[in-house]
Amino acid sequence: MKRADLAVFILTAALFLGGCGGTDRRRAVNPAGTAATPPFLELHSDTAAGTIHFPRGLYSLESEDHHGYYYRAPGKVYQRSFSGRLPCDGGIFVSKHNQRKLRGYVVMPGGLTHVGNLSGADYRFRH
C-alpha cells in the first residue's frame, strides 16, 4: 500500500470510528418524582444486541432525553471481542412514544450509542 493510500485509509477509519458515538443529551430523572414511566425495568434473562450483552436483573431509571428514558444496568454490560469481554456502562433505552420499543445503550468515550432492538427481550416494568 502506498504511503498516501495508507494515510487516506487511516484518516477515513478515524473519522468513521470517531463518529460512532452520539452526543449525550440525557438529564437526570428522580424516579420517585415521575409518573410517566415506572422506576424499574426487570430483565428476566440475559440478552444481547450484536456483540453487546445485557445481564438479567433490575434496571433503574436514571435519566431521560426528549426521545425516551434510560434505565441503567445493575452492573456492567459487556462487549464481546477477540480479547475477551470488555465491560462498559450502559443499560436499556425505552422510547417515550412507544414504551414497548426497547433498545440497548452503551456509554463510550465518544458518547452514548444506542445498540440493537431489545423489544423482544423477556422483561417487565416494576414499581
N, CA, C and O atoms as a Tinker XYZ file with bonds, in Angstrom:
   508  protein
     1  N      0.856000   -1.173000    0.000000    73     2
     2  CA     0.000000    0.000000    0.000000    64     1     3
     3  C      0.897000    1.228000    0.000000    63     2     4     5
     4  O      1.854000    1.322000    0.768000    81     3
     5  N      0.567000    2.162000   -0.873000    73     3     6
     6  CA     1.346000    3.387000   -0.940000    64     5     7
     7  C      1.117000    4.229000    0.309000    63     6     8     9
     8  O      0.099000    4.102000    0.988000    81     7
     9  N      2.079000    5.085000    0.593000    73     7    10
    10  CA     2.023000    5.944000    1.784000    64     9    11
    11  C      0.774000    6.844000    1.768000    63    10    12    13
    12  O      0.130000    7.013000    2.804000    81    11
    13  N      0.427000    7.421000    0.612000    73    11    14
    14  CA    -0.750000    8.293000    0.510000    64    13    15
    15  C     -2.036000    7.492000    0.720000    63    14    16    17
    16  O     -2.965000    7.967000    1.373000    81    15
    17  N     -2.091000    6.264000    0.160000    73    15    18
    18  CA    -3.264000    5.411000    0.350000    64    17    19
    19  C     -3.432000    5.039000    1.820000    63    18    20    21
    20  O     -4.550000    5.013000    2.335000    81    19
    21  N     -2.326000    4.754000    2.487000    73    19    22
    22  CA    -2.361000    4.407000    3.905000    64    21    23
    23  C     -2.866000    5.585000    4.733000    63    22    24    25
    24  O     -3.654000    5.402000    5.661000    81    23
    25  N     -2.416000    6.785000    4.401000    73    23    26
    26  CA    -2.857000    7.978000    5.130000    64    25    27
    27  C     -4.355000    8.195000    4.947000    63    26    28    29
    28  O     -5.046000    8.528000    5.910000    81    27
    29  N     -4.870000    8.016000    3.738000    73    27    30
    30  CA    -6.305000    8.166000    3.471000    64    29    31
    31  C     -7.089000    7.105000    4.240000    63    30    32    33
    32  O     -8.134000    7.401000    4.820000    81    31
    33  N     -6.585000    5.870000    4.246000    73    31    34
    34  CA    -7.253000    4.784000    4.976000    64    33    35
    35  C     -7.321000    5.092000    6.474000    63    34    36    37
    36  O     -8.373000    4.921000    7.090000    81    35
    37  N     -6.233000    5.534000    7.054000    73    35    38
    38  CA    -6.179000    5.834000    8.496000    64    37    39
    39  C     -7.118000    7.000000    8.825000    63    38    40    41
    40  O     -7.835000    6.953000    9.824000    81    39
    41  N     -7.117000    8.028000    8.002000    73    39    42
    42  CA    -7.997000    9.176000    8.234000    64    41    43
    43  C     -9.465000    8.771000    8.128000    63    42    44    45
    44  O    -10.282000    9.186000    8.949000    81    43
    45  N     -9.801000    7.974000    7.135000    73    43    46
    46  CA   -11.183000    7.510000    6.963000    64    45    47
    47  C    -11.618000    6.659000    8.155000    63    46    48    49
    48  O    -12.724000    6.828000    8.669000    81    47
    49  N    -10.755000    5.749000    8.592000    73    47    50
    50  CA   -11.074000    4.894000    9.744000    64    49    51
    51  C    -11.262000    5.730000   11.004000    63    50    52    53
    52  O    -12.180000    5.473000   11.783000    81    51
    53  N    -10.412000    6.718000   11.211000    73    51    54
    54  CA   -10.523000    7.571000   12.402000    64    53    55
    55  C    -11.829000    8.358000   12.393000    63    54    56    57
    56  O    -12.487000    8.473000   13.427000    81    55
    57  N    -12.211000    8.903000   11.235000    73    55    58
    58  CA   -13.468000    9.645000   11.139000    64    57    59
    59  C    -14.663000    8.730000   11.356000    63    58    60    61
    60  O    -15.618000    9.105000   12.036000    81    59
    61  N    -14.616000    7.536000   10.785000    73    59    62
    62  CA   -15.717000    6.583000   10.939000    64    61    63
    63  C    -15.861000    6.144000   12.389000    63    62    64    65
    64  O    -16.964000    6.169000   12.936000    81    63
    65  N    -14.782000    5.750000   13.006000    73    63    66
    66  CA   -14.837000    5.268000   14.390000    64    65    67
    67  C    -15.159000    6.391000   15.357000    63    66    68    69
    68  O    -15.859000    6.165000   16.344000    81    67
    69  N    -14.677000    7.568000   15.107000    73    67    70
    70  CA   -14.976000    8.710000   15.973000    64    69    71
    71  C    -16.417000    9.159000   15.869000    63    70    72    73
    72  O    -16.932000    9.786000   16.795000    81    71
    73  N    -17.080000    8.853000   14.767000    73    71    74
    74  CA   -18.458000    9.267000   14.569000    64    73    75
    75  C    -19.483000    8.278000   15.079000    63    74    76    77
    76  O    -20.682000    8.523000   14.940000    81    75
    77  N    -19.060000    7.169000   15.667000    73    75    78
    78  CA   -19.997000    6.150000   16.123000    64    77    79
    79  C    -20.771000    6.577000   17.358000    63    78    80    81
    80  O    -21.930000    6.191000   17.510000    81    79
    81  N    -20.185000    7.340000   18.221000    73    79    82
    82  CA   -20.863000    7.758000   19.445000    64    81    83
    83  C    -21.648000    9.030000   19.201000    63    82    84    85
    84  O    -21.257000    9.873000   18.394000    81    83
    85  N    -22.763000    9.158000   19.910000    73    83    86
    86  CA   -23.565000   10.360000   19.773000    64    85    87
    87  C    -23.352000   11.269000   20.968000    63    86    88    89
    88  O    -22.775000   10.869000   21.980000    81    87
    89  N    -23.824000   12.495000   20.835000    73    87    90
    90  CA   -23.744000   13.425000   21.946000    64    89    91
    91  C    -24.699000   12.973000   23.035000    63    90    92    93
    92  O    -25.837000   12.601000   22.750000    81    91
    93  N    -24.250000   13.002000   24.266000    73    91    94
    94  CA   -25.064000   12.576000   25.396000    64    93    95
    95  C    -25.887000   13.758000   25.883000    63    94    96    97
    96  O    -25.354000   14.657000   26.534000    81    95
    97  N    -27.173000   13.767000   25.576000    73    95    98
    98  CA   -28.068000   14.865000   25.949000    64    97    99
    99  C    -29.036000   14.456000   27.059000    63    98   100   101
   100  O    -30.094000   15.063000   27.220000    81    99
   101  N    -28.676000   13.446000   27.806000    73    99   102
   102  CA   -29.553000   12.991000   28.881000    64   101   103
   103  C    -29.531000   13.962000   30.055000    63   102   104   105
   104  O    -28.551000   14.673000   30.278000    81   103
   105  N    -30.632000   13.976000   30.798000    73   103   106
   106  CA   -30.697000   14.731000   32.048000    64   105   107
   107  C    -31.220000   13.774000   33.120000    63   106   108   109
   108  O    -32.023000   12.885000   32.835000    81   107
   109  N    -30.759000   13.965000   34.337000    73   107   110
   110  CA   -31.128000   13.092000   35.448000    64   109   111
   111  C    -32.631000   13.126000   35.697000    63   110   112   113
   112  O    -33.287000   14.146000   35.484000    81   111
   113  N    -33.166000   11.992000   36.153000    73   111   114
   114  CA   -34.578000   11.865000   36.480000    64   113   115
   115  C    -34.683000   11.397000   37.926000    63   114   116   117
   116  O    -33.920000   10.536000   38.363000    81   115
   117  N    -35.623000   11.963000   38.661000    73   115   118
   118  CA   -35.936000   11.479000   40.002000    64   117   119
   119  C    -37.006000   10.411000   39.842000    63   118   120   121
   120  O    -38.167000   10.750000   39.613000    81   119
   121  N    -36.653000    9.108000   39.957000    73   119   122
   122  CA   -37.633000    8.043000   39.731000    64   121   123
   123  C    -38.874000    8.164000   40.614000    63   122   124   125
   124  O    -39.970000    7.792000   40.196000    81   123
   125  N    -38.709000    8.682000   41.833000    73   123   126
   126  CA   -39.859000    8.829000   42.730000    64   125   127
   127  C    -40.748000   10.001000   42.305000    63   126   128   129
   128  O    -41.921000   10.055000   42.672000    81   127
   129  N    -40.198000   10.922000   41.544000    73   127   130
   130  CA   -40.930000   12.128000   41.176000    64   129   131
   131  C    -41.575000   12.095000   39.805000    63   130   132   133
   132  O    -42.169000   13.089000   39.390000    81   131
   133  N    -41.478000   10.991000   39.093000    73   131   134
   134  CA   -42.081000   10.921000   37.761000    64   133   135
   135  C    -43.134000    9.825000   37.717000    63   134   136   137
   136  O    -42.919000    8.716000   38.208000    81   135
   137  N    -44.271000   10.152000   37.124000    73   135   138
   138  CA   -45.341000    9.176000   36.939000    64   137   139
   139  C    -45.394000    8.719000   35.486000    63   138   140   141
   140  O    -46.208000    7.866000   35.133000    81   139
   141  N    -44.532000    9.281000   34.643000    73   139   142
   142  CA   -44.561000    8.990000   33.212000    64   141   143
   143  C    -44.076000    7.585000   32.880000    63   142   144   145
   144  O    -44.482000    7.011000   31.869000    81   143
   145  N    -43.216000    7.030000   33.718000    73   143   146
   146  CA   -42.673000    5.691000   33.473000    64   145   147
   147  C    -42.314000    5.055000   34.806000    63   146   148   149
   148  O    -41.972000    5.767000   35.750000    81   147
   149  N    -42.384000    3.733000   34.907000    73   147   150
   150  CA   -42.034000    3.065000   36.167000    64   149   151
   151  C    -40.553000    3.251000   36.508000    63   150   152   153
   152  O    -39.732000    3.450000   35.613000    81   151
   153  N    -40.210000    3.187000   37.792000    73   151   154
   154  CA   -38.822000    3.404000   38.204000    64   153   155
   155  C    -37.872000    2.245000   37.893000    63   154   156   157
   156  O    -36.654000    2.419000   37.935000    81   155
   157  N    -38.417000    1.062000   37.579000    73   155   158
   158  CA   -37.563000   -0.102000   37.317000    64   157   159
   159  C    -38.038000   -0.870000   36.095000    63   158   160   161
   160  O    -39.223000   -0.888000   35.764000    81   159
   161  N    -37.084000   -1.500000   35.442000    73   159   162
   162  CA   -37.346000   -2.428000   34.360000    64   161   163
   163  C    -36.590000   -3.695000   34.720000    63   162   164   165
   164  O    -35.376000   -3.660000   34.921000    81   163
   165  N    -37.292000   -4.805000   34.802000    73   163   166
   166  CA   -36.642000   -6.069000   35.156000    64   165   167
   167  C    -36.446000   -6.908000   33.909000    63   166   168   169
   168  O    -37.405000   -7.241000   33.213000    81   167
   169  N    -35.199000   -7.247000   33.632000    73   167   170
   170  CA   -34.849000   -8.112000   32.512000    64   169   171
   171  C    -34.733000   -9.528000   33.079000    63   170   172   173
   172  O    -33.876000   -9.784000   33.924000    81   171
   173  N    -35.587000  -10.447000   32.623000    73   171   174
   174  CA   -35.658000  -11.786000   33.207000    64   173   175
   175  C    -34.577000  -12.744000   32.742000    63   174   176   177
   176  O    -34.324000  -13.752000   33.401000    81   175
   177  N    -33.939000  -12.454000   31.628000    73   175   178
   178  CA   -32.852000  -13.317000   31.162000    64   177   179
   179  C    -31.817000  -12.467000   30.430000    63   178   180   181
   180  O    -32.128000  -11.391000   29.919000    81   179
   181  N    -30.591000  -12.962000   30.387000    73   179   182
   182  CA   -29.538000  -12.257000   29.657000    64   181   183
   183  C    -29.984000  -12.108000   28.203000    63   182   184   185
   184  O    -30.625000  -12.999000   27.645000    81   183
   185  N    -29.643000  -10.992000   27.609000    73   183   186
   186  CA   -29.975000  -10.771000   26.200000    64   185   187
   187  C    -28.815000  -10.038000   25.537000    63   186   188   189
   188  O    -27.969000   -9.456000   26.216000    81   187
   189  N    -28.780000  -10.070000   24.222000    73   187   190
   190  CA   -27.671000   -9.451000   23.501000    64   189   191
   191  C    -28.182000   -8.689000   22.293000    63   190   192   193
   192  O    -29.222000   -9.010000   21.718000    81   191
   193  N    -27.425000   -7.675000   21.931000    73   191   194
   194  CA   -27.635000   -6.919000   20.705000    64   193   195
   195  C    -26.283000   -6.903000   20.003000    63   194   196   197
   196  O    -25.397000   -6.129000   20.365000    81   195
   197  N    -26.131000   -7.745000   19.015000    73   195   198
   198  CA   -24.831000   -7.871000   18.358000    64   197   199
   199  C    -23.814000   -8.431000   19.335000    63   198   200   201
   200  O    -24.010000   -9.514000   19.886000    81   199
   201  N    -22.732000   -7.704000   19.554000    73   199   202
   202  CA   -21.681000   -8.168000   20.456000    64   201   203
   203  C    -21.825000   -7.602000   21.867000    63   202   204   205
   204  O    -20.981000   -7.866000   22.723000    81   203
   205  N    -22.887000   -6.823000   22.121000    73   203   206
   206  CA   -23.112000   -6.238000   23.442000    64   205   207
   207  C    -24.084000   -7.122000   24.219000    63   206   208   209
   208  O    -25.164000   -7.447000   23.725000    81   207
   209  N    -23.702000   -7.508000   25.425000    73   207   210
   210  CA   -24.507000   -8.406000   26.256000    64   209   211
   211  C    -25.040000   -7.658000   27.470000    63   210   212   213
   212  O    -24.291000   -6.993000   28.186000    81   211
   213  N    -26.354000   -7.779000   27.691000    73   211   214
   214  CA   -27.037000   -7.122000   28.795000    64   213   215
   215  C    -27.433000   -8.180000   29.820000    63   214   216   217
   216  O    -28.128000   -9.138000   29.482000    81   215
   217  N    -26.994000   -8.015000   31.080000    73   215   218
   218  CA   -27.281000   -9.029000   32.089000    64   217   219
   219  C    -28.725000   -8.954000   32.579000    63   218   220   221
   220  O    -29.342000   -7.889000   32.565000    81   219
   221  N    -29.247000  -10.084000   33.007000    73   219   222
   222  CA   -30.580000  -10.061000   33.609000    64   221   223
   223  C    -30.494000   -9.331000   34.943000    63   222   224   225
   224  O    -29.422000   -9.240000   35.541000    81   223
   225  N    -31.610000   -8.819000   35.398000    73   223   226
   226  CA   -31.633000   -8.116000   36.668000    64   225   227
   227  C    -32.527000   -6.895000   36.620000    63   226   228   229
   228  O    -33.274000   -6.690000   35.664000    81   227
   229  N    -32.441000   -6.090000   37.662000    73   227   230
   230  CA   -33.287000   -4.922000   37.828000    64   229   231
   231  C    -32.557000   -3.666000   37.348000    63   230   232   233
   232  O    -31.557000   -3.258000   37.939000    81   231
   233  N    -33.058000   -3.066000   36.287000    73   231   234
   234  CA   -32.501000   -1.845000   35.701000    64   233   235
   235  C    -33.241000   -0.659000   36.317000    63   234   236   237
   236  O    -34.466000   -0.683000   36.429000    81   235
   237  N    -32.507000    0.371000   36.714000    73   235   238
   238  CA   -33.083000    1.523000   37.409000    64   237   239
   239  C    -33.182000    2.733000   36.500000    63   238   240   241
   240  O    -32.243000    3.049000   35.769000    81   239
   241  N    -34.318000    3.409000   36.546000    73   239   242
   242  CA   -34.500000    4.642000   35.790000    64   241   243
   243  C    -33.472000    5.656000   36.274000    63   242   244   245
   244  O    -33.396000    5.953000   37.466000    81   243
   245  N    -32.682000    6.184000   35.343000    73   243   246
   246  CA   -31.597000    7.088000   35.709000    64   245   247
   247  C    -31.716000    8.452000   35.043000    63   246   248   249
   248  O    -31.458000    9.480000   35.669000    81   247
   249  N    -32.108000    8.459000   33.761000    73   247   250
   250  CA   -32.115000    9.723000   33.027000    64   249   251
   251  C    -33.103000    9.650000   31.874000    63   250   252   253
   252  O    -33.697000    8.609000   31.592000    81   251
   253  N    -33.257000   10.804000   31.215000    73   251   254
   254  CA   -34.138000   10.886000   30.055000    64   253   255
   255  C    -33.601000   11.929000   29.087000    63   254   256   257
   256  O    -32.786000   12.776000   29.453000    81   255
   257  N    -34.065000   11.857000   27.859000    73   255   258
   258  CA   -33.872000   12.929000   26.890000    64   257   259
   259  C    -35.212000   13.122000   26.199000    63   258   260   261
   260  O    -36.203000   12.533000   26.631000    81   259
   261  N    -35.280000   13.914000   25.157000    73   259   262
   262  CA   -36.584000   14.164000   24.541000    64   261   263
   263  C    -37.142000   12.954000   23.791000    63   262   264   265
   264  O    -38.310000   12.961000   23.403000    81   263
   265  N    -36.328000   11.914000   23.579000    73   263   266
   266  CA   -36.789000   10.714000   22.884000    64   265   267
   267  C    -37.249000    9.607000   23.824000    63   266   268   269
   268  O    -38.128000    8.822000   23.470000    81   267
   269  N    -36.660000    9.536000   25.028000    73   267   270
   270  CA   -37.020000    8.413000   25.881000    64   269   271
   271  C    -36.328000    8.395000   27.225000    63   270   272   273
   272  O    -35.726000    9.379000   27.654000    81   271
   273  N    -36.430000    7.233000   27.889000    73   271   274
   274  CA   -35.913000    7.023000   29.240000    64   273   275
   275  C    -34.761000    6.030000   29.212000    63   274   276   277
   276  O    -34.740000    5.104000   28.402000    81   275
   277  N    -33.804000    6.239000   30.110000    73   275   278
   278  CA   -32.610000    5.401000   30.185000    64   277   279
   279  C    -32.591000    4.673000   31.528000    63   278   280   281
   280  O    -32.540000    5.297000   32.588000    81   279
   281  N    -32.632000    3.349000   31.462000    73   279   282
   282  CA   -32.577000    2.506000   32.643000    64   281   283
   283  C    -31.176000    1.912000   32.730000    63   282   284   285
   284  O    -30.739000    1.192000   31.833000    81   283
   285  N    -30.486000    2.217000   33.806000    73   283   286
   286  CA   -29.104000    1.778000   33.992000    64   285   287
   287  C    -29.057000    0.302000   34.388000    63   286   288   289
   288  O    -29.850000   -0.155000   35.211000    81   287
   289  N    -28.131000   -0.427000   33.801000    73   287   290
   290  CA   -27.947000   -1.852000   34.100000    64   289   291
   291  C    -27.535000   -2.046000   35.554000    63   290   292   293
   292  O    -26.919000   -1.158000   36.143000    81   291
   293  N    -27.867000   -3.201000   36.144000    73   291   294
   294  CA   -27.491000   -3.467000   37.535000    64   293   295
   295  C    -25.981000   -3.623000   37.722000    63   294   296   297
   296  O    -25.489000   -3.570000   38.849000    81   295
   297  N    -25.272000   -3.809000   36.668000    73   295   298
   298  CA   -23.810000   -3.911000   36.672000    64   297   299
   299  C    -23.324000   -3.469000   35.297000    63   298   300   301
   300  O    -24.020000   -2.737000   34.594000    81   299
   301  N    -22.164000   -3.899000   34.927000    73   299   302
   302  CA   -21.634000   -3.546000   33.604000    64   301   303
   303  C    -22.316000   -4.374000   32.515000    63   302   304   305
   304  O    -22.704000   -5.519000   32.749000    81   303
   305  N    -22.458000   -3.795000   31.337000    73   303   306
   306  CA   -22.799000   -4.559000   30.154000    64   305   307
   307  C    -21.459000   -4.938000   29.529000    63   306   308   309
   308  O    -20.452000   -4.275000   29.782000    81   307
   309  N    -21.433000   -5.987000   28.721000    73   307   310
   310  CA   -20.167000   -6.467000   28.182000    64   309   311
   311  C    -20.189000   -6.525000   26.676000    63   310   312   313
   312  O    -21.163000   -6.954000   26.057000    81   311
   313  N    -19.082000   -6.079000   26.101000    73   311   314
   314  CA   -18.893000   -6.211000   24.668000    64   313   315
   315  C    -17.971000   -7.396000   24.446000    63   314   316   317
   316  O    -16.874000   -7.461000   25.000000    81   315
   317  N    -18.429000   -8.328000   23.629000    73   315   318
   318  CA   -17.613000   -9.499000   23.303000    64   317   319
   319  C    -16.643000   -9.110000   22.196000    63   318   320   321
   320  O    -17.038000   -8.532000   21.183000    81   319
   321  N    -15.367000   -9.434000   22.401000    73   319   322
   322  CA   -14.359000   -9.117000   21.392000    64   321   323
   323  C    -13.349000  -10.253000   21.332000    63   322   324   325
   324  O    -13.437000  -11.217000   22.093000    81   323
   325  N    -12.400000  -10.132000   20.432000    73   323   326
   326  CA   -11.370000  -11.162000   20.299000    64   325   327
   327  C    -10.522000  -11.270000   21.557000    63   326   328   329
   328  O     -9.976000  -12.334000   21.851000    81   327
   329  N    -10.409000  -10.171000   22.304000    73   327   330
   330  CA    -9.576000  -10.189000   23.508000    64   329   331
   331  C    -10.367000  -10.560000   24.763000    63   330   332   333
   332  O     -9.826000  -10.524000   25.868000    81   331
   333  N    -11.638000  -10.913000   24.601000    73   331   334
   334  CA   -12.460000  -11.301000   25.747000    64   333   335
   335  C    -13.629000  -10.352000   25.934000    63   334   336   337
   336  O    -14.075000   -9.694000   24.995000    81   335
   337  N    -14.116000  -10.295000   27.167000    73   335   338
   338  CA   -15.258000   -9.439000   27.485000    64   337   339
   339  C    -14.773000   -8.075000   27.965000    63   338   340   341
   340  O    -13.969000   -7.984000   28.893000    81   339
   341  N    -15.267000   -7.015000   27.326000    73   339   342
   342  CA   -14.906000   -5.653000   27.707000    64   341   343
   343  C    -16.083000   -5.017000   28.435000    63   342   344   345
   344  O    -17.150000   -4.859000   27.841000    81   343
   345  N    -15.921000   -4.645000   29.717000    73   343   346
   346  CA   -17.033000   -4.046000   30.466000    64   345   347
   347  C    -17.298000   -2.611000   30.030000    63   346   348   349
   348  O    -16.366000   -1.856000   29.753000    81   347
   349  N    -18.579000   -2.238000   29.972000    73   347   350
   350  CA   -18.994000   -0.890000   29.591000    64   349   351
   351  C    -20.147000   -0.455000   30.482000    63   350   352   353
   352  O    -20.879000   -1.292000   31.010000    81   351
   353  N    -20.311000    0.847000   30.650000    73   351   354
   354  CA   -21.509000    1.381000   31.282000    64   353   355
   355  C    -22.611000    1.364000   30.238000    63   354   356   357
   356  O    -22.360000    1.616000   29.060000    81   355
   357  N    -23.814000    1.071000   30.662000    73   355   358
   358  CA   -24.920000    1.058000   29.715000    64   357   359
   359  C    -26.192000    0.586000   30.353000    63   358   360   361
   360  O    -26.299000    0.503000   31.576000    81   359
   361  N    -27.156000    0.277000   29.519000    73   359   362
   362  CA   -28.452000   -0.163000   30.003000    64   361   363
   363  C    -29.456000   -0.257000   28.878000    63   362   364   365
   364  O    -29.118000   -0.586000   27.740000    81   363
   365  N    -30.713000    0.042000   29.221000    73   363   366
   366  CA   -31.812000   -0.105000   28.277000    64   365   367
   367  C    -32.516000    1.234000   28.089000    63   366   368   369
   368  O    -32.846000    1.920000   29.056000    81   367
   369  N    -32.738000    1.588000   26.835000    73   367   370
   370  CA   -33.448000    2.798000   26.451000    64   369   371
   371  C    -34.888000    2.423000   26.127000    63   370   372   373
   372  O    -35.128000    1.449000   25.413000    81   371
   373  N    -35.862000    3.195000   26.650000    73   371   374
   374  CA   -37.286000    2.980000   26.388000    64   373   375
   375  C    -37.832000    4.238000   25.712000    63   374   376   377
   376  O    -37.692000    5.342000   26.238000    81   375
   377  N    -38.445000    4.068000   24.566000    73   375   378
   378  CA   -38.994000    5.188000   23.806000    64   377   379
   379  C    -40.170000    5.833000   24.541000    63   378   380   381
   380  O    -41.010000    5.133000   25.106000    81   379
   381  N    -40.229000    7.166000   24.534000    73   379   382
   382  CA   -41.369000    7.879000   25.108000    64   381   383
   383  C    -42.617000    7.713000   24.240000    63   382   384   385
   384  O    -43.736000    7.786000   24.749000    81   383
   385  N    -42.440000    7.495000   22.953000    73   383   386
   386  CA   -43.567000    7.393000   22.032000    64   385   387
   387  C    -44.203000    6.017000   22.034000    63   386   388   389
   388  O    -45.385000    5.880000   21.720000    81   387
   389  N    -43.432000    4.993000   22.384000    73   387   390
   390  CA   -43.936000    3.619000   22.430000    64   389   391
   391  C    -43.099000    2.859000   23.450000    63   390   392   393
   392  O    -41.986000    2.427000   23.149000    81   391
   393  N    -43.633000    2.696000   24.657000    73   391   394
   394  CA   -42.846000    2.079000   25.728000    64   393   395
   395  C    -42.620000    0.581000   25.531000    63   394   396   397
   396  O    -41.974000   -0.055000   26.364000    81   395
   397  N    -43.132000    0.014000   24.462000    73   395   398
   398  CA   -42.807000   -1.378000   24.129000    64   397   399
   399  C    -41.574000   -1.450000   23.239000    63   398   400   401
   400  O    -41.109000   -2.538000   22.898000    81   399
   401  N    -41.048000   -0.288000   22.866000    73   399   402
   402  CA   -39.879000   -0.209000   21.994000    64   401   403
   403  C    -38.625000   -0.017000   22.853000    63   402   404   405
   404  O    -38.412000    1.060000   23.409000    81   403
   405  N    -37.815000   -1.038000   22.960000    73   403   406
   406  CA   -36.605000   -1.013000   23.773000    64   405   407
   407  C    -35.372000   -1.156000   22.898000    63   406   408   409
   408  O    -35.370000   -1.891000   21.910000    81   407
   409  N    -34.320000   -0.434000   23.285000    73   407   410
   410  CA   -33.010000   -0.567000   22.635000    64   409   411
   411  C    -31.969000   -0.606000   23.731000    63   410   412   413
   412  O    -32.198000   -0.105000   24.832000    81   411
   413  N    -30.849000   -1.188000   23.441000    73   411   414
   414  CA   -29.738000   -1.127000   24.377000    64   413   415
   415  C    -28.993000    0.179000   24.176000    63   414   416   417
   416  O    -29.105000    0.815000   23.128000    81   415
   417  N    -28.232000    0.575000   25.183000    73   415   418
   418  CA   -27.336000    1.718000   25.010000    64   417   419
   419  C    -26.047000    1.448000   25.762000    63   418   420   421
   420  O    -26.022000    0.730000   26.761000    81   419
   421  N    -24.978000    2.042000   25.256000    73   419   422
   422  CA   -23.651000    1.901000   25.833000    64   421   423
   423  C    -23.017000    3.288000   25.880000    63   422   424   425
   424  O    -23.108000    4.055000   24.922000    81   423
   425  N    -22.376000    3.599000   26.999000    73   423   426
   426  CA   -21.658000    4.869000   27.128000    64   425   427
   427  C    -20.193000    4.590000   26.826000    63   426   428   429
   428  O    -19.532000    3.835000   27.539000    81   427
   429  N    -19.694000    5.207000   25.760000    73   427   430
   430  CA   -18.318000    5.017000   25.325000    64   429   431
   431  C    -17.601000    6.363000   25.391000    63   430   432   433
   432  O    -18.250000    7.396000   25.557000    81   431
   433  N    -16.288000    6.368000   25.266000    73   431   434
   434  CA   -15.561000    7.637000   25.325000    64   433   435
   435  C    -16.059000    8.686000   24.327000    63   434   436   437
   436  O    -15.988000    9.882000   24.610000    81   435
   437  N    -16.557000    8.260000   23.174000    73   435   438
   438  CA   -17.047000    9.193000   22.168000    64   437   439
   439  C    -18.470000    9.654000   22.401000    63   438   440   441
   440  O    -18.955000   10.519000   21.672000    81   439
   441  N    -19.154000    9.108000   23.387000    73   439   442
   442  CA   -20.529000    9.483000   23.677000    64   441   443
   443  C    -21.410000    8.274000   23.886000    63   442   444   445
   444  O    -20.925000    7.152000   24.034000    81   443
   445  N    -22.703000    8.511000   23.898000    73   443   446
   446  CA   -23.685000    7.459000   24.124000    64   445   447
   447  C    -24.101000    6.876000   22.783000    63   446   448   449
   448  O    -24.351000    7.616000   21.832000    81   447
   449  N    -24.177000    5.550000   22.702000    73   447   450
   450  CA   -24.540000    4.870000   21.469000    64   449   451
   451  C    -25.691000    3.919000   21.728000    63   450   452   453
   452  O    -25.625000    3.103000   22.647000    81   451
   453  N    -26.752000    4.013000   20.924000    73   451   454
   454  CA   -27.859000    3.065000   21.001000    64   453   455
   455  C    -27.479000    1.841000   20.178000    63   454   456   457
   456  O    -26.902000    1.963000   19.098000    81   455
   457  N    -27.811000    0.653000   20.702000    73   455   458
   458  CA   -27.458000   -0.585000   20.005000    64   457   459
   459  C    -28.641000   -1.540000   19.989000    63   458   460   461
   460  O    -29.301000   -1.747000   21.007000    81   459
   461  N    -28.898000   -2.107000   18.846000    73   459   462
   462  CA   -29.862000   -3.190000   18.703000    64   461   463
   463  C    -31.294000   -2.880000   19.074000    63   462   464   465
   464  O    -31.634000   -1.780000   19.509000    81   463
   465  N    -32.114000   -3.887000   18.887000    73   463   466
   466  CA   -33.531000   -3.843000   19.230000    64   465   467
   467  C    -33.766000   -4.886000   20.309000    63   466   468   469
   468  O    -33.628000   -6.081000   20.049000    81   467
   469  N    -34.120000   -4.456000   21.519000    73   467   470
   470  CA   -34.344000   -5.377000   22.633000    64   469   471
   471  C    -35.831000   -5.553000   22.935000    63   470   472   473
   472  O    -36.187000   -6.075000   23.992000    81   471
   473  N    -36.701000   -5.125000   22.022000    73   471   474
   474  CA   -38.144000   -5.188000   22.256000    64   473   475
   475  C    -38.637000   -6.612000   22.486000    63   474   476   477
   476  O    -39.643000   -6.807000   23.168000    81   475
   477  N    -37.962000   -7.595000   21.942000    73   475   478
   478  CA   -38.361000   -8.992000   22.112000    64   477   479
   479  C    -37.802000   -9.648000   23.365000    63   478   480   481
   480  O    -38.045000  -10.832000   23.601000    81   479
   481  N    -37.063000   -8.903000   24.169000    73   479   482
   482  CA   -36.471000   -9.463000   25.384000    64   481   483
   483  C    -37.566000   -9.804000   26.397000    63   482   484   485
   484  O    -38.670000   -9.264000   26.336000    81   483
   485  N    -37.249000  -10.697000   27.320000    73   483   486
   486  CA   -38.168000  -11.084000   28.397000    64   485   487
   487  C    -38.004000  -10.074000   29.530000    63   486   488   489
   488  O    -37.055000  -10.160000   30.310000    81   487
   489  N    -38.929000   -9.115000   29.620000    73   487   490
   490  CA   -38.815000   -8.033000   30.602000    64   489   491
   491  C    -40.200000   -7.639000   31.105000    63   490   492   493
   492  O    -41.221000   -8.036000   30.542000    81   491
   493  N    -40.209000   -6.850000   32.177000    73   491   494
   494  CA   -41.423000   -6.188000   32.630000    64   493   495
   495  C    -41.054000   -4.967000   33.426000    63   494   496   497
   496  O    -39.979000   -4.904000   34.023000    81   495
   497  N    -41.947000   -3.989000   33.437000    73   495   498
   498  CA   -41.736000   -2.791000   34.249000    64   497   499
   499  C    -42.168000   -3.083000   35.673000    63   498   500   501
   500  O    -43.109000   -3.842000   35.904000    81   499
   501  N    -41.470000   -2.471000   36.630000    73   499   502
   502  CA   -41.799000   -2.667000   38.045000    64   501   503
   503  C    -41.858000   -1.346000   38.770000    63   502   504   505
   504  O    -41.125000   -0.409000   38.454000    81   503
   505  N    -42.742000   -1.284000   39.747000    73   503   506
   506  CA   -42.870000   -0.090000   40.600000    64   505   507
   507  C    -42.257000   -0.338000   41.952000    63   506   508
   508  O    -42.267000    0.548000   42.806000    81   507
